[in-house]
């Protein structure tokens, strides 16, 4: 049950947000904004999805925890599994910042296109 909860908790919001970005890109009239939204929706899902997958593999295959470090990992090296927390934090924060900037810039481009 833990695996399904972890999967839904991490990938559920990511899939919804990236799906909304891709959908907004398909509805945009400005070519640059549409291309940026669609491409970013897909690449953001792949990039953060790989980081979240690393976190899940580290949780499932290692003893210890994400904060104090992992030991006895099967399939992952100790440095790879210990990199899960910084990758998760900085990847998620970077993704949020990039998403906000992307929506603002594409919103301005779309507004200019629809206005005149």
Secondary structure as the mmCIF struct_conf table of DSSP 4:
data_model
#
loop_
_struct_conf.conf_type_id
_struct_conf.id
_struct_conf.beg_label_comp_id
_struct_conf.beg_label_asym_id
_struct_conf.beg_label_seq_id
_struct_conf.end_label_comp_id
_struct_conf.end_label_asym_id
_struct_conf.end_label_seq_id
HELX_RH_AL_P HELX_RH_AL_P1 UNK A 2 UNK A 27
BEND BEND1 UNK A 29 UNK A 30
HELX_RH_AL_P HELX_RH_AL_P2 UNK A 31 UNK A 61
STRN STRN1 UNK A 63 UNK A 65
TURN_TY1_P TURN_TY1_P1 UNK A 66 UNK A 68
STRN STRN2 UNK A 69 UNK A 71
BEND BEND2 UNK A 72 UNK A 72
BEND BEND3 UNK A 74 UNK A 76
HELX_RH_AL_P HELX_RH_AL_P3 UNK A 78 UNK A 82
TURN_TY1_P TURN_TY1_P2 UNK A 83 UNK A 83
HELX_RH_AL_P HELX_RH_AL_P4 UNK A 84 UNK A 115
#
